[in-house]
Amino acid sequence: MNARQLSPLRATRRHFFGDCGIGLGKIALGGLLTSKLNRSARSAPDRVTTNVQPAHFPGKAKRVIHLFMAGAPSQLELFDEKPTLSKLEGKPLPPSVIGDQRYAFIQPSAGVLGPRFGFQRQGNSGENISDVLPHLAKIVDEITLIRSVHTDQFNHAPAQLFINTGFGQPGRPSLGSWALYGLGSETHNLPSFVVLRADGLSGGSSLWSSGFLPTLYSGVRFRSQGDPILNVGSPAGVDTQLQQDTFSLINGLNKQRLASVGDPEIATRIASFEMAARLQSSAPELMDFGSETRDTFSLYGCDPAKPSFARSCLLARRLIERGVRFVNVYQNGWDAHSNVEGNVRNNCKATDQASAALILDLKRRGLLDETLVIWGGEFGRTPMVETNPALGRSLGRDHHPQAYTMWMAGGGIRAGMSLGQTDEFGFHIVERPVHVHDIQATILHCLGLNHERLTFHQAGRDFRLTDVHGHVIKEILA
Amino acid sequence: MRRVTFTAMVTILCHVSASIAEEPIDFSRDIRPILSDRCFSCHGPDDKARQAELRLDRRDDALADRDGTSAVVPGSPQKSELVRRILSRDPDERMPPPDSNRVLAEDERQLLIRWIRQGAEYTRHWAFVPPVRPAIPNAGRVELGVNPIDLFVWQRQEREGLVASPPAELYTLIRRVYLDLIGLPPTPEEADEWYARLVQITSGPVETADKVYLNEDEWQKLVDTLLSSKHYGARWARRWLDLARYADTNGYEKDRDRSMWPYRDWVVNTLNADMPFDQFTIEQLAGDMLPDATISQRIATGFHRNTMLNEEGGIDPLEFRFYAMTDRVATTGTTWLGLTLGCAQCHSHKYDPVSHTEYYGFMAFLNNADEPDLEIPNPDAEAQRAGNLAEADKLLKLLPRQWPAPKDWNELEPDELAFRRGFAVGLAFADWLATERKRLVKWQTLRPVEATSNLPLLTVEDDNAVFASGDSTKHDVYSLTFDRGFAGATAIRLEALPDPRLPARGPGMTFYEGRKGDFYLTEFKLTADGQPVRIRHATHSYAKNQFGSNPVSAQLALDGDVQTGWSTNGRNGERHVAVFVLAEPLPTAERLELRMDFGRHFSSSLGRFRLSATTQAGGAEARDLPADVDALLTLTEEQLTDADRTKLRNEFLLLAPELAKPAARIRALQRPPALTTSLVMQERAPENPRLTYRHHRGEFLQTRERVAQLTPETLHEFAQDLPRNRLGLARWVVSPENPLTARVVVNRHWAAFFGKGLVRTLEDFGLQGESPSHPQLIDWLAVEFRDGGEFIKASWSLKQLHRLIVTSAVYRQSSRVTTEHLQRDPENRLLSRSPRFRLEAEIIRDASLHAAGVLSSRMGGPPVRPLQSDGITEAAFGRPKWKTSTGEDRYRRSLYTYQKRTAPFAMFTTFDGPTGEACIARRDVSNTALQALTLLNDVMFIDAARQFGRRLVEANGSDDELVRDSFRRILTRPPLPDELKLLTQFVKAQRRRIATGELDAKAISGSETDDNKEHAVWTLVTRALMSVDEAMTRN
């Protein structure tokens, strides 16, 4: 089915419920689509649709994979080469540079720490990339580096929430929820917003929450072990036949009830059970990596039998192939308050090859053009060293919201360029600042959604992902 | 040219409109919603956003002359600039502007034109006009079973040419009122008993359903029975806790547990006791400020302690306190006023008359409280303490017998052994006395003449100790000045003192991230008459870092590094001592000044402390002896009484390294047992008010002018005799002049019974909210509820409000949906039938457990963890495991389920349960595949089905009987023949497959007993039945 036809933008609210992946079966709703019975969402019933405006333009991207580097990777070790820091090592930065910035752990007078890795120019674009990212170095011509991202938050939970929901406190809808709200779903057999490797995160489940949007736009977190989707497997002793018998008993009873009570909501319930049955049968196929070649496993560097970031990248590709709209893959553990060198080395070992492989794999399958891939964390890390005997820390870096690096690739994004620059200390942005709200506006733009028009009325006003801010980063659009 | 066309068009339009109808325009109903939605964001109350200095929310402004034209000219659309602009085709002139995403529909333009032609009258927004008790239509028709609710609803139906639905079937009705009032379905036995009592046959046999009438007296009795059930409070507390954003953890990254359940239990108990809603309000907003506030009234203030607490390392605690304050303002607005006050945090409200300053004025009322943990006195704990002390005394007496004996004493006779041991203890005691007497230092306490800090208020108390109160930061600096008593001093002693006013009894002020009551002294600097005083070294009685074995010591408070210092983690509630030995005795100086720095990546200043000096030569050392023991050490042997000697000996025994292990046990017994705490509000002392400022753009760091306590001007006056504080605000909220609160509350309760409110936007009664479907009914209910009357005898009684609703005929209608309903009243705004809606997450779980016969009826207490799959809570920081409760606690009512904000109980989330992150006036009600999977496959439901199946097997009936029984335990009503057929077919089919071994009975039933085949069959039946639509629906 064509996603545009399924768009809720023109549909009634009920219609949209019918279209949203994990929501209702459209077919079973039959002629009830025009019914105005509503389910009393938190917003007044008819506002849900009237406030969602049709997008003005077809989006280049249909799907998004967000590789979220939770804990905040050090841009100074990965993407933003600063030889000056080596020269100044151990000396404090000029106070004029630091200003009145508040820090989480260090004193502003802390000495500078030089980069722990070397950098080389890579690809035709000649971008400087750290030696600790050998795989990314090979695909640098496929991506756009943004070295001038900045955020409002300097602590993990608020900053993770900020980039995922546009707000530093829990309770707002996440990017994936907004995307579903704006575009609906292309799959009836899988959840349309999937969250992978989300364990031990500072922001917790609020990071994929639908906030004040209807709850069915929430991300569905796949568990790292056991059945990925909670309860997708039948209980012990229940075979396919029995599960089918049970479904038909329940639907039989529900149909009799529908006939005597006449409430269309029962039809919706029947449809949701039908979808549950489909979900049960499609989930095993999704998780069966048997159809993947050995070549693919070695491209990602993953063992299909073991949970890893690499396997999740491969699963992300499988998900978007099956029409899933939005996938988060988390890598938690970049919070290098101590030994930034070891931290970066270990995290790169887990993520570098697979992140690059994802781009290559999408490209060779012709999916990269319509899949937007985003890589980055919630903020950057300080040019100054973090040392604290009372906490047992040394050679680390503290949180740095003023400047950090993210990269984007694929659907709607130019390949092989970089945007923005920081000063010689990597402290401030000196060229083309990009706020987190700009990143969000750009993601929506790639999907064909105008971030100023994608609104939801609640608590007395229209809310949007980017609050009253955000500008699409035009320079990086393909 | 354009002008001519325009005039012609207006003329045509006006004529067209005039010829169609001249029905009078109602500004509130027809015009304000349009103006509010399309115009006010640029031409409304917010002066910062206002364009062209035009505002349309006030008539005077709309009519004002503006260089010869007026936006609105009453009676004359042609002359009204507003009309010209809304009809203009010029994109530069057209209103709303094309790029605003706001469009006026043709009929809306016509309404505006007609309104202006009819005189452009403005009326106040309905919700800001105090409700006046409307006359009851056809009041003479009131009788048992017909109350004013019905007459208001029927009047409207008659006007629309609709008729009410007939009463629902009795079983449906019984189940409905059980679920609505107590959140549990009736058992078949209860249902049958009430059926028999309610059924009243006027003529003919029972089978003729339409001849069955309801016995009104018995209905009243059923309602009263349910209202007085203890389960009533548990059901209604859940709805209130949604508003209160209750949870059992702090939220944000660490999301650690908090002890908040006493507040939750307070809500349950208070609702069960039917505390009048005005009192319920006052106690929660300001219970601590009531005269002679009781513990219960202080617990009630937990309402606004349900805000989240960010404990992530490195945050600015004051910043997140500010966010908690914005949450309190927004929540108060939603819960009591139905106003979206939160909209005015960053700028004046775009739609409602609430200015930016008024927002912070409202905050100022709530902003003057400290936020302690209240220890709840507990007679059991007192008895336990007495027992512990007696046990400690007993053990203390026996302690000498545990003095270690050399190996060769093993062979000795008991008497000989006791003698030698006594001798050894005596020798050691004498040694100790001699040593301690030698180490004894005479300290003179120093009373500061001045004690200031960057933020906490330092108060010098009678014993010369300094007490810190109020807010603290990540880096606090205390400055103390002494003007005498220090000349010749060789050492300065700092005593860190415990105090019940401090978190975990101090001595520190740490309240988040670190251990409660901890402190971290990073620098200790002395100056005498402005000259730095050199300190040679420092010692401490005890030092421990919260973070592993990383060093802390008093000495580290001298190294000039604010990251290192002294802390006494792990022994809160005790006195600790540091002694700073000076390089030279202090000179005779005018002033001695002490600066102490505190804090690490979280706030951790000292809460109570005292300074002393000694002039003893050779300096001094920190010791761990209490002051009264020190005093005894100054006495000679002759001066000591027997009691004194025992005290000294006991102190020696407890400190002796040889007895460390048994002594530790005695010390533990001597410590007061931990009491349950609950988070409360505590108004600050008058000498230390917290000031409130306006925050530019709502940002924490952008403070502007100070703002005094202020309520929105547009609402009722803040009476002269009310104090301008939190208690005054609470009384202002429930004052009879308030146009909003009573309406907001009755509307929310209406929605609980009817799925939707009379005003559907439960949380918004402002200009962007919806108009009431039955304006007179909501006003009548509000006045009856607030003032009391014939139907709600006790004013503000929620139980009587509920009683009134469920004894109406409207409530008791059938929920059958007809074609006429779908066509004429599709959204049931006219209440032409009873609504059907999916039950709340908690009720679905409770009803299933109840049907299965395992639901515990125990009330209150700490939260519990029902069955839940692995791998869910691991999403949260620290990957916490879910440790399922054992025994009865697995089956407690859902209200008692542990609520972790960053990883909520999955089944609740799937069924739209709240996270406790924000105030929720109405939950989403979704219908999804994940819900189906949960009902069918989740461990908790499987467990319930197995227990249910076991009960059925034990009941030992025929298939028909068991199907009937399980059906009725879940759905109350008896099954219809077709339903019975489907179910018995299912039973037979599964029994056959189990018998052939196709299905594994053990795996299904979880049981290895001989009858597990039948157990498996009935497990499968109940599993399916608990998943049918009707089971999770209020019919």
Contacts between the chains, C-beta under 8 A, distances in Angstrom:
chain1	res1	chain2	res2	distance
A	17	B	927	7.6
A	22	B	928	5.6
A	22	B	929	5.4
A	22	B	930	6.0
A	23	B	926	7.6
A	23	B	927	7.8
A	23	B	928	5.9
A	23	B	929	7.7
A	24	B	927	6.6
A	24	B	928	7.6
A	35	B	822	6.5
A	35	B	826	6.2
A	36	B	826	4.3
A	36	B	827	5.6
A	37	B	822	7.8
A	37	B	826	6.0
A	37	B	827	6.5
A	37	B	828	7.9
A	38	B	827	6.4
A	39	B	924	7.7
A	39	B	925	5.0
A	39	B	926	6.8
A	39	B	927	7.0
A	40	B	755	6.2
A	40	B	756	5.7
A	40	B	760	7.6
A	40	B	837	7.6
A	40	B	922	6.5
A	40	B	924	7.9
A	40	B	925	5.7
A	41	B	924	5.3
A	41	B	925	7.7
A	42	B	920	7.6
A	42	B	922	6.0
A	42	B	923	7.4
A	42	B	924	5.7
A	44	B	760	5.9
A	44	B	761	5.6
A	44	B	770	5.9
A	45	B	760	7.4
A	45	B	827	7.3
A	53	B	101	6.3
A	102	B	316	6.0
A	103	B	314	7.1
A	104	B	313	6.4
A	104	B	314	2.4
A	104	B	315	7.3
A	104	B	601	6.2
A	105	B	313	6.8
A	105	B	314	5.2
A	105	B	601	4.8
A	107	B	562	6.8
A	107	B	563	7.1
A	154	B	314	7.5
A	155	B	253	7.5
A	155	B	310	7.2
A	155	B	312	4.8
A	155	B	314	5.9
A	155	B	315	4.9
A	156	B	253	5.6
A	156	B	312	6.0
A	157	B	252	4.5
A	157	B	253	3.9
A	157	B	310	6.9
A	157	B	312	5.5
A	157	B	877	7.9
A	158	B	252	7.5
A	158	B	310	7.4
A	158	B	312	7.9
A	158	B	315	7.9
A	169	B	308	7.5
A	169	B	323	5.7
A	169	B	917	7.8
A	170	B	251	6.6
A	170	B	252	7.5
A	170	B	308	7.3
A	170	B	901	7.3
A	170	B	902	8.0
A	170	B	915	7.1
A	170	B	917	4.3
A	170	B	918	7.9
A	171	B	915	7.8
A	171	B	917	4.5
A	171	B	918	4.4
A	191	B	930	7.7
A	198	B	875	5.2
A	199	B	874	5.0
A	199	B	875	6.2
A	199	B	879	5.5
A	200	B	874	6.9
A	200	B	875	7.7
A	200	B	876	7.1
A	200	B	877	5.8
A	200	B	878	6.2
A	200	B	879	4.3
A	201	B	875	6.5
A	201	B	876	7.3
A	201	B	877	6.5
A	202	B	252	7.7
A	202	B	253	3.9
A	202	B	312	6.8
A	202	B	877	5.4
A	203	B	253	7.3
A	203	B	902	7.4
A	204	B	253	7.9
A	204	B	255	6.4
A	204	B	875	6.1
A	204	B	876	4.7
A	204	B	877	6.6
A	204	B	901	7.1
A	204	B	902	2.4
A	204	B	903	5.9
A	205	B	875	5.5
A	205	B	876	7.4
A	205	B	902	5.8
A	205	B	903	5.7
A	205	B	904	6.8
A	205	B	909	7.6
A	205	B	915	7.4
A	206	B	901	8.0
A	206	B	902	6.6
A	206	B	915	7.1
A	206	B	917	6.7
A	209	B	915	7.2
A	214	B	924	5.3
A	214	B	926	6.2
A	215	B	909	7.7
A	215	B	912	4.9
A	215	B	924	4.7
A	215	B	926	5.1
A	216	B	926	4.9
A	216	B	928	5.4
A	218	B	909	7.7
A	220	B	930	7.2
A	221	B	875	6.0
A	223	B	869	8.0
A	223	B	870	7.9
A	223	B	871	3.8
A	223	B	872	7.4
A	223	B	874	7.9
A	224	B	871	6.7
A	224	B	874	7.7
A	225	B	870	7.7
A	225	B	871	5.9
A	226	B	869	7.4
A	226	B	870	6.8
A	226	B	871	5.9
A	229	B	930	8.0
A	229	B	933	7.7
A	230	B	869	6.0
A	230	B	871	7.8
A	230	B	872	6.8
A	230	B	906	5.9
A	230	B	930	7.9
A	230	B	933	7.7
A	230	B	934	7.7
A	230	B	938	7.8
A	231	B	869	7.4
A	231	B	930	7.6
A	231	B	933	4.3
A	231	B	934	5.4
A	231	B	936	7.5
A	231	B	937	4.1
A	231	B	938	5.1
A	232	B	933	6.1
A	232	B	937	7.5
A	233	B	937	6.6
A	234	B	936	7.5
A	234	B	937	5.9
A	235	B	936	7.9
A	235	B	937	5.5
A	235	B	939	7.9
A	235	B	942	4.9
A	235	B	1004	7.8
A	236	B	1000	7.9
A	236	B	1003	4.3
A	236	B	1004	7.1
A	236	B	1006	7.9
A	237	B	999	6.3
A	237	B	1000	4.7
A	237	B	1001	7.7
A	237	B	1002	7.6
A	237	B	1003	3.0
A	237	B	1004	3.7
A	237	B	1016	7.3
A	238	B	1004	6.9
A	238	B	1020	8.0
A	239	B	998	7.6
A	239	B	999	6.8
A	241	B	993	7.5
A	241	B	998	7.9
A	242	B	990	6.9
A	242	B	993	7.2
A	242	B	999	6.2
A	242	B	1020	7.1
A	243	B	936	7.7
A	245	B	986	6.5
A	245	B	989	6.3
A	245	B	990	7.1
A	246	B	936	6.7
A	246	B	986	8.0
A	246	B	1020	7.0
A	246	B	1023	7.1
A	246	B	1024	5.0
A	246	B	1027	7.9
A	249	B	982	6.0
A	249	B	983	7.2
A	249	B	986	4.8
A	249	B	1024	5.0
A	250	B	1024	5.5
A	250	B	1027	5.3
A	250	B	1028	5.5
A	252	B	982	4.9
A	253	B	979	6.0
A	253	B	982	6.2
A	253	B	983	7.9
A	253	B	1028	4.9
A	253	B	1030	7.8
A	254	B	1028	6.0
A	254	B	1029	4.8
A	254	B	1030	7.9
A	256	B	976	7.1
A	256	B	978	5.6
A	256	B	979	6.1
A	256	B	982	7.7
A	257	B	1028	7.4
A	257	B	1029	6.2
A	257	B	1030	5.6
A	260	B	816	7.6
A	260	B	976	7.9
A	261	B	815	6.9
A	261	B	816	5.7
A	261	B	817	6.5
A	261	B	836	7.1
A	261	B	1035	7.5
A	262	B	816	6.1
A	262	B	817	4.0
A	262	B	818	6.5
A	262	B	819	7.9
A	262	B	821	8.0
A	263	B	815	7.3
A	263	B	817	4.9
A	263	B	836	5.0
A	264	B	817	7.6
A	264	B	822	7.9
A	265	B	836	6.5
A	265	B	837	7.9
A	265	B	838	7.7
A	265	B	927	6.9
A	265	B	1029	7.9
A	265	B	1033	8.0
A	266	B	1029	5.1
A	268	B	927	5.0
A	269	B	927	5.9
A	269	B	1029	4.2
A	270	B	1029	7.8
A	272	B	927	5.4
A	272	B	928	5.6
A	272	B	929	5.1
A	272	B	931	6.6
A	272	B	932	5.5
A	273	B	929	7.5
A	273	B	932	4.6
A	273	B	1027	7.9
A	275	B	929	3.9
A	275	B	932	7.6
A	276	B	929	4.1
A	276	B	930	7.7
A	276	B	932	3.6
A	276	B	933	5.0
A	276	B	936	7.3
A	278	B	929	7.9
A	279	B	929	5.4
A	279	B	933	6.8
A	280	B	933	7.3
A	388	B	563	5.1
A	389	B	550	6.1
A	389	B	551	6.3
A	389	B	563	7.1
A	389	B	564	6.0
A	390	B	545	6.2
A	390	B	547	6.6
A	390	B	550	5.2
A	390	B	551	7.0
A	390	B	552	6.3
A	390	B	563	5.9
A	390	B	564	5.5
A	390	B	565	7.3
A	390	B	600	6.9
A	391	B	547	5.2
A	391	B	550	6.3
A	391	B	600	8.0
A	391	B	601	7.7
A	392	B	547	6.5
A	392	B	548	6.2
A	392	B	550	4.6
A	398	B	314	7.8
A	399	B	314	7.0
A	452	B	101	7.6
A	453	B	101	5.9
A	457	B	768	7.6
A	459	B	330	7.4
A	459	B	334	7.5
A	459	B	340	5.0
A	459	B	342	6.0
A	459	B	343	7.3
A	459	B	763	6.5
A	459	B	764	7.2
A	460	B	339	7.8
A	460	B	340	2.6
A	460	B	342	7.4
A	460	B	343	4.8
A	460	B	349	7.7
A	460	B	351	6.8
A	460	B	352	7.2
A	460	B	764	5.2
A	460	B	766	6.0
A	460	B	768	5.3
A	460	B	769	7.8
A	461	B	340	7.0
A	461	B	343	5.4
A	461	B	350	6.6
A	461	B	351	7.6
A	461	B	768	7.2
